[in-house]
Amino acid sequence: MTVITVIQIVPKNAISSWADELLAVDSLAFLASTVLSYWSIRHPEKLWKAEIFADRLFLLGMVLMVGESFLVAFDLFMD
């Protein structure tokens, strides 16, 4: 939520547009990771692969979040 607020404050340019789009993908990665983790807890005998995929989606979300923070910091402090 903080990233959304900061992105709205900075002047609109290509970097803030990329950050908005990455934030949407990041949110979907975290949502999918959460759903798969919950599903694998509820059905452990069937979906052990879902747990592995959930872990990978979570790590992807974390990497995207770090990338977004660098983009926003670069946009704020380089102008």
Summary of the structure (lengths in Angstrom):
residues: 79
radius of gyration: 15.7
end to end distance: 22.9
largest distance: 53.6
contacts: 209
relative contact order: 0.18
helix: 85%
strand: 0%
